[in-house]
């Protein structure tokens, strides 16, 4: 949960952009990182921050302070989680997975982060640009919003064309998005029927279940959760 850490433990601050807390942000990667921390009951603080101050130029990023007072800043949600696991700050959720399960977990994450992300970026910055600009540049004075928004959209559009999503027609993007979400829905439909959930002590239909159908979450769960939430709360 986001709160103060004990002085004898590393202090972790998650910079998630605005707002600082109390609500979800539009970035699926911010929600992914926070979900991952909550799965492990890790304590952390929330900070604002901006891409300009981020080590890799994007949100989220973290600041980690050791009990000895050493501070480091880390960017990229996947690299952050990997670093925290390697330093025993977070447990390795995938440690008990078989090789095939690890590959399955990685494929799910790649599907969301390397395909769905770009479809969503196109929808936000190309199909619903005015709504995106209004939200993302709310703190920027109005005359500057037009110029900064134009620069941001031009950069995003160029990146999407280079990546490939910008070369697709609207109909092709819609087809690919439907394919991904239908496949994910089918996977979750199977996971909710898993033996581990059936054998739990509750028969509550709202009881948690996990993407791979196991009794505990894996890295894929944080990613899927982040993208589902991001899709639900983003008005662009």
Backbone bond lengths (Angstrom), bond angles and torsions (degrees), N, CA, C in turn:
res aa  C-N    CA-C-N  psi(-1)  N-CA   C-N-CA  omega(-1)  CA-C   N-CA-C  phi
1 X - - - 1.439 - - 1.527 109.60 -
2 X 1.353 117.74 150.36 1.454 119.46 -178.41 1.513 112.69 -76.14
3 X 1.308 117.41 99.53 1.444 121.83 179.31 1.518 108.85 -157.08
4 X 1.353 116.01 178.84 1.446 121.07 -178.19 1.522 110.96 -67.08
5 X 1.309 116.14 140.57 1.459 120.70 174.29 1.516 110.23 -88.04
6 X 1.314 115.77 158.18 1.459 119.91 173.58 1.520 108.84 -67.48
7 X 1.344 116.85 150.92 1.457 120.88 -175.11 1.523 112.28 -64.27
8 X 1.332 117.20 -21.95 1.461 120.39 -178.79 1.528 112.52 -86.97
9 X 1.324 117.27 -1.70 1.457 121.72 -178.91 1.528 109.76 -113.62
10 X 1.320 117.06 157.92 1.467 119.52 175.51 1.526 110.50 -59.03
11 X 1.311 116.92 141.91 1.456 121.55 177.67 1.522 109.02 -100.69
12 X 1.309 115.47 126.15 1.456 121.98 -173.33 1.526 109.77 -119.21
13 X 1.321 116.06 126.44 1.454 121.75 175.95 1.520 108.79 -119.36
14 X 1.327 116.13 127.19 1.456 122.12 178.26 1.524 108.78 -101.44
15 X 1.315 115.56 120.17 1.454 121.00 177.37 1.520 108.16 -95.47
16 X 1.317 114.77 115.89 1.473 120.69 -169.58 1.514 113.30 -119.73
17 X 1.344 118.19 10.32 1.448 119.57 -174.54 1.510 109.28 80.04
18 X 1.316 117.90 -159.07 1.456 121.75 -179.52 1.525 109.45 -104.60
19 X 1.337 117.85 148.87 1.460 128.27 -8.19 1.527 111.70 -76.03
20 X 1.335 116.10 168.65 1.458 120.65 -175.66 1.517 112.52 -69.97
21 X 1.311 119.65 -35.68 1.458 120.59 -177.68 1.511 111.17 -167.91
22 X 1.327 115.57 176.99 1.453 120.43 176.05 1.517 114.55 86.56
23 X 1.315 117.26 -4.59 1.457 119.93 179.54 1.521 109.28 -159.01
24 X 1.307 116.35 161.15 1.460 120.20 175.20 1.526 109.78 -76.46
25 X 1.318 116.01 151.58 1.451 121.17 171.74 1.523 108.84 -103.02
26 X 1.324 116.91 169.96 1.458 120.03 -174.91 1.515 112.78 -75.05
27 X 1.316 118.08 -23.96 1.457 120.78 -176.19 1.525 111.53 -70.89
28 X 1.337 118.88 120.90 1.465 120.12 177.27 1.522 112.09 -65.80
29 X 1.337 117.08 -24.63 1.454 120.25 -177.44 1.525 111.92 -75.47
30 X 1.330 116.91 -31.01 1.465 120.56 174.06 1.525 109.99 -65.37
31 X 1.329 116.04 -49.34 1.467 120.19 -179.89 1.515 111.04 -64.32
32 X 1.326 116.85 -37.59 1.463 121.18 175.99 1.529 110.55 -57.49
33 X 1.322 117.04 -48.98 1.460 120.80 -177.93 1.524 111.28 -64.83
34 X 1.331 117.28 -43.96 1.461 119.50 179.48 1.525 111.44 -65.15
35 X 1.334 116.77 -39.36 1.464 119.70 177.43 1.523 110.26 -61.81
36 X 1.323 115.97 -42.27 1.475 120.58 179.73 1.521 111.16 -61.33
37 X 1.316 117.21 -40.76 1.461 121.05 177.95 1.529 110.76 -66.86
38 X 1.309 116.41 -39.31 1.470 120.24 -179.02 1.525 111.97 -71.14
39 X 1.317 116.94 -34.06 1.471 119.70 175.68 1.528 110.11 -56.34
40 X 1.314 116.91 -33.27 1.467 122.03 -176.88 1.519 112.30 -100.93
41 X 1.339 117.24 8.83 1.466 122.46 179.97 1.532 111.85 55.77
42 X 1.327 115.96 33.33 1.466 119.89 179.43 1.521 109.86 -79.18
43 X 1.310 115.93 139.06 1.457 120.95 178.34 1.523 109.51 -89.15
44 X 1.315 115.48 140.41 1.459 119.85 -178.79 1.521 110.29 -156.98
45 X 1.318 114.11 158.20 1.454 121.46 175.05 1.526 108.82 -100.62
46 X 1.313 116.08 162.96 1.449 121.14 176.45 1.522 109.81 -111.57
47 X 1.312 116.18 139.13 1.449 122.09 175.75 1.509 110.07 -129.85
48 X 1.319 117.22 165.06 1.454 121.57 178.59 1.507 110.60 -79.62
49 X 1.320 115.73 -82.84 1.456 120.17 177.67 1.512 112.79 75.80
50 X 1.319 115.68 171.45 1.458 122.27 179.16 1.522 108.85 -154.75
51 X 1.334 117.79 159.85 1.471 119.73 178.08 1.522 112.89 -55.07
52 X 1.335 117.73 -30.64 1.465 120.32 -178.76 1.523 112.09 -63.18
53 X 1.328 116.74 -33.53 1.459 120.45 -179.03 1.514 113.15 -95.28
54 X 1.340 117.38 -1.51 1.463 121.98 -178.54 1.527 110.15 -80.92
55 X 1.332 117.61 142.05 1.472 120.54 -178.05 1.526 113.71 -62.53
56 X 1.328 118.21 -27.60 1.461 121.10 178.62 1.525 111.94 -114.67
57 X 1.335 115.27 13.67 1.454 119.84 175.78 1.506 115.30 73.80
58 X 1.349 117.66 21.76 1.453 119.39 -179.89 1.525 110.18 -151.48
59 X 1.322 114.80 160.10 1.459 124.71 177.89 1.530 107.58 -95.76
60 X 1.346 119.44 141.82 1.465 128.07 1.68 1.521 111.91 -89.65
61 X 1.319 114.06 167.15 1.451 121.15 167.17 1.518 107.77 -145.71
62 X 1.317 116.88 164.64 1.462 120.05 -176.68 1.516 110.43 -128.44
63 X 1.315 113.99 159.14 1.470 121.94 169.98 1.525 106.57 -120.98
64 X 1.312 115.16 124.78 1.460 121.26 -176.93 1.517 108.94 -116.29
65 X 1.330 115.93 123.10 1.462 121.63 179.19 1.520 108.91 -115.99
66 X 1.313 116.91 122.37 1.462 122.08 -179.35 1.519 110.02 -78.78
67 X 1.351 117.54 161.84 1.473 119.89 176.58 1.528 112.57 -56.56
68 X 1.322 117.23 -25.18 1.455 121.00 179.26 1.511 113.55 -81.59
69 X 1.347 116.97 -3.46 1.454 120.86 176.42 1.513 114.83 96.31
70 X 1.333 118.07 0.50 1.461 120.45 178.05 1.531 109.86 -78.20
71 X 1.325 116.14 136.39 1.458 121.41 -176.49 1.519 110.50 -123.35
72 X 1.330 115.55 136.50 1.459 120.42 174.40 1.522 108.61 -135.74
73 X 1.316 115.95 153.32 1.460 122.65 178.78 1.518 108.71 -116.62
74 X 1.330 116.35 131.73 1.456 121.56 -176.11 1.519 109.78 -127.24
75 X 1.341 116.33 142.42 1.447 121.53 177.79 1.510 111.94 -122.62
76 X 1.349 115.51 168.77 1.467 124.77 -178.34 1.518 110.18 74.78
77 X 1.324 116.23 114.88 1.469 121.03 -172.87 1.527 112.97 -56.45
78 X 1.340 117.57 -40.20 1.460 120.12 -179.38 1.516 111.18 -67.58
79 X 1.336 117.02 -43.37 1.459 120.62 179.68 1.527 111.21 -68.51
80 X 1.332 116.63 -34.16 1.465 120.50 177.10 1.525 109.95 -61.42
81 X 1.341 115.96 -50.07 1.462 120.08 -179.14 1.522 110.57 -61.40
82 X 1.330 116.76 -43.50 1.461 120.78 179.62 1.533 110.74 -59.96
83 X 1.325 116.50 -43.78 1.462 120.67 -179.36 1.526 111.46 -65.37
84 X 1.328 117.23 -41.28 1.459 120.65 179.65 1.527 111.52 -66.86
85 X 1.330 116.70 -35.18 1.469 120.49 176.57 1.526 110.18 -68.21
86 X 1.324 117.18 -45.14 1.463 121.15 -177.95 1.525 112.10 -64.09
87 X 1.330 116.55 -26.37 1.469 120.73 179.64 1.527 112.15 -99.35
88 X 1.339 116.02 15.43 1.475 122.40 174.95 1.522 113.38 60.74
89 X 1.317 116.78 25.85 1.466 120.29 175.01 1.522 109.52 -87.49
90 X 1.324 115.71 -30.03 1.457 121.94 173.88 1.521 108.92 -124.67
91 X 1.330 117.85 147.77 1.468 120.01 174.79 1.522 110.58 -74.08
92 X 1.304 117.25 155.79 1.455 122.93 176.94 1.523 108.54 -84.04
93 X 1.324 116.64 104.10 1.460 120.48 -176.48 1.523 112.43 -67.20
94 X 1.318 116.73 -22.62 1.463 120.28 -176.56 1.524 113.44 -99.93
95 X 1.327 116.60 8.02 1.473 120.29 -174.64 1.523 112.46 -60.11
96 X 1.324 117.75 -36.11 1.461 120.48 -175.38 1.528 113.39 -90.68
97 X 1.324 118.02 0.22 1.462 119.95 -177.87 1.524 111.68 -74.77
98 X 1.310 115.83 145.26 1.458 121.00 172.21 1.530 109.16 -73.36
99 X 1.330 118.53 160.12 1.474 120.67 -178.46 1.527 113.45 -52.02
100 X 1.328 117.47 -43.39 1.459 120.11 -179.66 1.532 110.98 -64.98
101 X 1.326 116.70 -36.89 1.460 120.49 178.06 1.525 111.16 -67.76
102 X 1.337 115.84 -37.81 1.468 119.50 176.92 1.528 110.74 -61.88
103 X 1.332 115.80 -41.81 1.455 120.01 178.66 1.531 110.67 -64.85
104 X 1.317 116.53 -39.64 1.457 122.04 178.17 1.530 109.80 -62.97
105 X 1.315 116.14 -45.62 1.461 121.69 179.37 1.532 110.39 -60.35
106 X 1.330 116.20 -45.73 1.460 121.03 -179.68 1.520 111.23 -64.20
107 X 1.324 117.35 -39.01 1.461 121.47 -179.69 1.522 111.35 -64.34
108 X 1.321 116.62 -39.37 1.466 120.40 178.22 1.520 110.36 -64.26
109 X 1.320 116.21 -44.39 1.461 119.58 179.01 1.524 111.64 -63.19
110 X 1.331 115.92 -42.01 1.461 120.04 179.11 1.527 111.14 -64.75
111 X 1.324 117.24 -37.90 1.459 121.24 178.64 1.526 110.70 -58.47
112 X 1.321 116.29 -43.21 1.461 120.43 -178.37 1.530 111.70 -76.23
113 X 1.321 116.72 -45.31 1.459 120.30 -170.97 1.525 113.47 -84.55
114 X 1.323 117.69 -25.47 1.460 120.65 -176.74 1.524 113.45 -109.00
115 X 1.340 116.90 -2.94 1.466 119.60 175.52 1.523 110.81 -128.37
116 X 1.331 116.83 -60.18 1.459 119.98 -176.62 1.526 111.29 -61.12
117 X 1.319 116.71 -37.33 1.472 119.69 179.89 1.524 111.56 -56.44
118 X 1.313 117.84 -44.37 1.459 120.96 -177.02 1.526 111.79 -72.51
119 X 1.332 116.66 -34.12 1.459 118.73 175.01 1.530 109.91 -64.29
120 X 1.332 116.27 -41.87 1.459 120.09 178.86 1.521 112.26 -66.96
121 X 1.325 116.63 -37.81 1.459 120.06 178.16 1.520 110.82 -63.28
122 X 1.316 117.00 -40.99 1.467 120.24 177.18 1.529 110.65 -63.41
123 X 1.321 116.50 -43.30 1.461 120.03 -179.70 1.521 111.31 -61.88
124 X 1.336 116.42 -39.59 1.465 120.60 -178.09 1.526 112.03 -72.20
125 X 1.328 116.47 -51.96 1.463 120.97 -169.76 1.524 114.13 -89.46
126 X 1.330 117.85 -18.12 1.466 120.39 179.68 1.529 111.69 -108.77
127 X 1.329 116.98 -50.31 1.462 120.18 -175.70 1.530 112.93 -80.21
128 X 1.320 116.90 -30.47 1.470 120.80 -176.66 1.531 110.80 -131.57
129 X 1.318 114.70 48.77 1.462 120.68 -172.02 1.527 113.09 -60.15
130 X 1.333 118.55 -44.76 1.468 120.66 -175.83 1.523 111.12 -61.96
131 X 1.329 117.05 -42.50 1.461 120.71 178.50 1.526 110.52 -65.37
132 X 1.328 116.63 -40.18 1.456 121.19 179.27 1.525 110.88 -65.09
133 X 1.313 116.51 -45.57 1.462 120.44 -179.84 1.524 111.19 -62.39
134 X 1.307 117.04 -43.80 1.466 120.82 -178.71 1.518 111.40 -60.49
135 X 1.333 116.22 -41.00 1.462 119.56 -178.35 1.513 111.95 -75.97
136 X 1.304 117.26 -49.57 1.454 121.22 -173.06 1.523 112.59 -70.80
137 X 1.325 116.82 -28.07 1.466 120.30 -177.00 1.523 111.70 -112.64
138 X 1.326 115.99 28.61 1.467 120.11 -177.00 1.526 112.13 -59.95
139 X 1.337 117.24 -31.56 1.462 120.53 -177.91 1.533 112.78 -84.49
140 X 1.326 117.01 -5.23 1.465 121.54 -178.48 1.524 109.48 -91.43
141 X 1.335 119.23 133.50 1.475 121.36 177.86 1.524 111.28 -53.09
142 X 1.329 116.17 144.98 1.453 121.36 -172.11 1.528 114.39 -52.00
143 X 1.335 120.00 -49.47 1.477 117.13 -178.43 1.524 112.81 -58.15
144 X 1.340 116.52 -34.30 1.455 119.90 -178.88 1.524 112.31 -76.91
145 X 1.346 116.87 -24.59 1.460 119.88 -179.79 1.529 111.29 -57.36
146 X 1.315 116.56 -39.22 1.463 120.36 -177.96 1.524 110.24 -63.36
147 X 1.334 116.41 -48.32 1.456 120.50 -176.90 1.525 111.58 -70.61
148 X 1.345 116.87 -47.98 1.464 120.51 -179.38 1.523 110.53 -64.49
149 X 1.321 116.35 -40.21 1.463 120.06 177.88 1.514 112.09 -62.17
150 X 1.333 116.31 -40.75 1.462 120.50 178.18 1.519 111.36 -63.07
151 X 1.335 115.99 -42.96 1.463 119.88 177.90 1.528 111.18 -62.35
152 X 1.352 115.51 -44.06 1.469 119.75 -179.25 1.518 110.81 -63.78
153 X 1.320 117.18 -45.30 1.458 120.16 -179.12 1.530 111.23 -64.42
154 X 1.326 116.91 -40.29 1.459 119.86 178.55 1.521 111.79 -62.26
155 X 1.342 115.88 -40.56 1.458 120.43 178.70 1.524 111.11 -66.12
156 X 1.332 116.53 -44.63 1.466 120.84 -179.81 1.520 110.64 -65.16
157 X 1.315 116.82 -44.43 1.462 121.09 -179.34 1.524 111.06 -61.21
158 X 1.327 116.33 -42.13 1.461 120.67 177.90 1.524 110.93 -62.90
159 X 1.342 115.88 -42.83 1.459 120.15 179.11 1.521 112.38 -64.10
160 X 1.328 116.72 -39.87 1.457 120.96 179.32 1.526 111.33 -66.14
161 X 1.325 116.79 -36.18 1.467 119.99 178.79 1.522 110.06 -67.91
162 X 1.329 115.87 -42.41 1.465 119.70 178.71 1.522 110.97 -63.98
163 X 1.330 116.34 -41.22 1.466 121.21 -178.80 1.519 111.70 -70.38
164 X 1.328 117.81 -32.53 1.454 121.62 177.59 1.513 114.62 124.55
165 X 1.330 117.62 -30.28 1.468 120.17 -178.68 1.523 111.29 -63.16
166 X 1.327 116.51 -32.63 1.458 120.14 179.55 1.514 114.16 -70.40
167 X 1.313 118.28 -10.44 1.464 122.72 179.48 1.532 112.22 -92.03
168 X 1.330 116.36 -8.08 1.463 120.66 -176.35 1.522 110.97 -86.54
169 X 1.327 116.09 154.90 1.459 120.67 172.98 1.531 109.26 -78.73
170 X 1.321 116.41 164.75 1.463 120.29 177.64 1.525 110.85 -59.17
171 X 1.325 116.19 -39.11 1.465 120.34 -178.79 1.531 110.97 -66.56
172 X 1.330 116.68 -37.93 1.462 120.55 179.72 1.525 110.99 -68.37
173 X 1.330 116.97 -40.78 1.465 120.20 177.51 1.524 110.15 -63.52
174 X 1.322 116.64 -43.87 1.471 120.34 179.09 1.518 110.91 -60.43
175 X 1.323 116.60 -40.67 1.468 121.00 179.17 1.521 110.98 -63.08
176 X 1.330 116.77 -45.83 1.462 120.59 -178.94 1.529 111.22 -66.62
177 X 1.327 117.23 -40.30 1.466 120.10 179.07 1.530 110.82 -63.44
178 X 1.310 116.11 -43.62 1.471 119.62 179.07 1.518 110.76 -62.75
179 X 1.326 116.35 -39.81 1.462 120.83 179.03 1.520 111.17 -60.88
180 X 1.330 116.75 -44.84 1.466 121.12 -179.01 1.519 111.28 -64.53
181 X 1.333 116.57 -50.14 1.463 118.86 -174.85 1.531 112.02 -71.14
182 X 1.325 117.53 -32.68 1.467 119.89 174.37 1.525 110.27 -64.51
183 X 1.328 116.31 -40.86 1.465 120.31 179.49 1.523 110.58 -66.27
184 X 1.321 116.56 -42.58 1.458 119.94 179.11 1.523 110.52 -64.99
185 X 1.317 116.65 -40.25 1.457 120.10 178.58 1.520 111.24 -62.06
186 X 1.333 116.42 -40.81 1.467 120.40 178.12 1.521 110.76 -63.85
187 X 1.335 115.95 -40.32 1.462 120.11 178.92 1.520 111.15 -63.69
188 X 1.313 116.76 -45.09 1.461 120.25 -179.76 1.526 111.77 -67.83
189 X 1.323 116.23 -33.15 1.463 120.16 177.11 1.524 110.89 -62.62
190 X 1.337 116.41 -38.98 1.453 120.48 176.06 1.527 111.31 -71.33
191 X 1.324 116.99 -39.20 1.462 121.11 -177.53 1.523 111.81 -64.78
192 X 1.318 116.48 -35.89 1.467 119.49 -177.98 1.534 111.33 -69.00
193 X 1.324 116.42 -16.75 1.472 121.21 178.38 1.531 112.23 -94.89
194 X 1.331 116.62 6.03 1.463 120.26 -172.80 1.523 112.05 -62.48
195 X 1.329 114.79 154.13 1.461 120.63 179.99 1.526 111.25 -62.73
196 X 1.335 117.25 -34.81 1.464 119.24 -178.28 1.522 111.24 -63.34
197 X 1.307 116.77 -34.19 1.460 119.42 178.41 1.530 110.36 -78.66
198 X 1.322 116.41 -38.48 1.466 119.50 178.72 1.524 111.40 -63.65
199 X 1.332 115.74 -32.34 1.463 120.47 -177.86 1.524 113.46 -87.29
200 X 1.352 116.53 2.52 1.462 119.05 178.85 1.517 109.91 -70.30
201 X 1.317 115.99 167.51 1.457 120.83 -175.58 1.526 112.83 -77.59
202 X 1.312 117.09 -4.82 1.456 119.59 -179.00 1.517 110.53 -119.18
203 X 1.296 116.10 148.34 1.455 121.87 174.58 1.530 110.99 -105.37
204 X 1.321 115.74 12.65 1.451 122.01 -178.51 1.535 109.80 -65.13
205 X 1.334 116.43 125.79 1.458 120.39 179.69 1.522 112.03 -65.75
206 X 1.333 118.01 -18.54 1.455 121.95 179.76 1.525 112.30 -95.23
207 X 1.332 117.65 7.71 1.457 120.16 178.32 1.521 109.86 -64.46
208 X 1.334 117.75 146.49 1.470 120.37 -178.58 1.521 112.48 -61.70
209 X 1.300 115.28 150.07 1.456 121.65 169.77 1.518 106.83 -142.82
210 X 1.330 115.85 164.81 1.457 120.11 -172.58 1.517 111.34 -120.68
211 X 1.320 116.26 153.28 1.459 123.09 -170.96 1.525 112.98 -54.08
212 X 1.328 117.14 -44.81 1.456 119.85 -177.90 1.524 112.98 -84.47
213 X 1.318 117.30 1.51 1.458 120.82 176.52 1.510 115.02 82.02
214 X 1.331 117.82 9.10 1.456 121.19 179.76 1.513 112.46 -85.85
215 X 1.328 115.26 -175.63 1.465 120.40 -178.14 1.524 112.68 -87.49
216 X 1.343 117.40 -10.30 1.452 122.18 -179.54 1.527 109.76 -134.24
217 X 1.334 117.50 156.55 1.465 119.32 179.02 1.522 112.28 -70.95
218 X 1.321 115.13 159.26 1.459 122.19 172.28 1.530 107.21 -124.02
219 X 1.328 115.74 -178.62 1.466 118.88 -178.43 1.526 111.31 -60.82
220 X 1.319 117.84 -32.06 1.461 120.78 -178.65 1.522 112.11 -62.34
221 X 1.327 117.58 -31.34 1.463 120.26 -178.17 1.520 112.17 -63.58
222 X 1.323 116.76 -41.91 1.463 120.13 179.37 1.526 110.63 -63.86
223 X 1.336 116.21 -40.12 1.459 120.16 -179.55 1.523 111.52 -67.59
224 X 1.315 117.20 -48.18 1.465 120.60 -179.96 1.523 110.35 -61.37
225 X 1.323 116.55 -43.08 1.462 120.56 178.88 1.525 110.41 -59.71
226 X 1.335 116.27 -45.05 1.456 120.36 -179.26 1.512 112.63 -59.35
227 X 1.334 117.24 -42.18 1.456 120.11 -177.68 1.525 112.12 -75.96
228 X 1.308 118.28 -34.15 1.476 119.70 176.30 1.522 110.04 -65.60
229 X 1.322 116.99 -47.76 1.459 120.81 179.23 1.532 110.19 -61.90
230 X 1.350 116.02 -44.92 1.448 119.21 179.98 1.513 112.60 -58.37
231 X 1.336 117.06 -39.10 1.445 121.07 178.27 1.516 112.90 -68.79
232 X 1.327 116.78 -32.64 1.461 121.00 -177.90 1.524 113.34 -77.16
233 X 1.329 117.74 -36.44 1.468 120.25 -173.16 1.522 113.06 -93.05
234 X 1.326 118.93 -17.78 1.470 121.20 -175.21 1.523 109.65 -81.12
235 X 1.323 116.89 122.29 1.470 121.16 179.83 1.524 111.85 -84.96
236 X 1.349 117.32 -3.71 1.474 120.16 177.25 1.507 111.19 -97.31
